[in-house]
Amino acid sequence: MERSITKKLVNGKLVRLFVEAQDTVTSIKITGDFFCHPEEAIEDMEKILLDTTIPISVAAVQQKLDIFVAANKVMLVGITTEAIATMMKEALQ
Amino acid sequence: MTPIIPTTVTTTTPIVSWRIIPLTTNNAAMNMAIDEAISEAVAAGSSPPTIRFYQWSPSAVSIGYFQSLHQEVDAGVAVSKSIDIVRRRTGGGAVYHDTNGEITYSVIAPESMFPKDIIQSYHVICSCIISSLARLNITATFHPINDILVGGRKISGNAQTRRSGILLQHGTILYDLDLDTMFSVLKVGQEKVSDKLIKDVRQRVTRLLDHGAFTKEDLYHALVAGFTDGKQWGEGVMALQEIQRARQLVHEKYSTKEWNGRR
């Protein structure tokens, strides 16, 4: 079953996350009015998050995203990797 | 006093001449396609840095690159009211572009002409709008990340992308506001649109008409002056190659379900 969570981030933008999982994450979509440069990187980040084991470790998910962001010089504006990781966990609780 | 006349001029920055494309009116898909076609031409070096001004006819909703179409827009209402829907290549929120309610601009230029820091670059370009409004005796301020406020209320939203070394920033300056149509086509939340919600939005948003008996032409002329101030520029038109590419992008991208419904 798909679960969703919506948050207006402090000093940031509105993020709406849709996630499906059983033992692992089977689908995830990160939507909202934030900015990400280059834009396509958000789809790569979604792919990275597939197969994440349940229960979610916020630190592990954030680290995985941080490595991708740094390696690909991705710029996030109005959204953070920490927010994505935290929202994933909250959506699946 | 004797004027100081330099005998030699040295400069480290080449003088850039901007192309200003005057106000045009297009449908939503064409407006977004033109931005992309010009971006490609500037990236290829075949077109100069460009500022264009435009309107949307029919009225349209544009959604940000990362937004879910289904979550943001009531497509049925849009169809029934002949309102276009298009996904932008920039992030940010959903915007209702009323044909008579706003002027939109795009700045398309090499990234190297702007601060690397995203917020700073928003500030630089938004300063042109603030300067435009000052010409109408309206005091506006930049509100990070990407808004311009008058009296604490939003009058302009802006969005930016950077690809292939080119910065594209587009944004709207609100002239009038048709809240009934806007709320009917935008999904603003689970709750029914209430008088309180409309009042709340009215308290958060302002339009040029709240600040004087201006015409849309007044706004347009102020914008041209504000955006060109301090720049070397000339009025121009789209090159044939840009027009052809824009038409191709309308057909292959901005009018397709694959693009507009991709999230």
Chai-1 contact restraints between the chains, C-beta under 6 A:
chainA,res_idxA,chainB,res_idxB,connection_type,confidence,min_distance_angstrom,max_distance_angstrom,comment,restraint_id
A,T31,B,F66,contact,1.0,0.0,6.0,A-B,restraint_1
A,T31,B,Q67,contact,1.0,0.0,6.0,A-B,restraint_2
A,T31,B,S68,contact,1.0,0.0,6.0,A-B,restraint_3
A,T31,B,R263,contact,1.0,0.0,6.0,A-B,restraint_4
A,G32,B,F66,contact,1.0,0.0,6.0,A-B,restraint_5
A,D33,B,G64,contact,1.0,0.0,6.0,A-B,restraint_6
A,D33,B,G92,contact,1.0,0.0,6.0,A-B,restraint_7
A,D33,B,G93,contact,1.0,0.0,6.0,A-B,restraint_8
A,F34,B,G91,contact,1.0,0.0,6.0,A-B,restraint_9
A,F35,B,G91,contact,1.0,0.0,6.0,A-B,restraint_10
A,H37,B,R162,contact,1.0,0.0,6.0,A-B,restraint_11
A,E39,B,Y65,contact,1.0,0.0,6.0,A-B,restraint_12
A,I42,B,F66,contact,1.0,0.0,6.0,A-B,restraint_13
A,V77,B,I118,contact,1.0,0.0,6.0,A-B,restraint_14
A,V77,B,I145,contact,1.0,0.0,6.0,A-B,restraint_15
A,G78,B,I145,contact,1.0,0.0,6.0,A-B,restraint_16
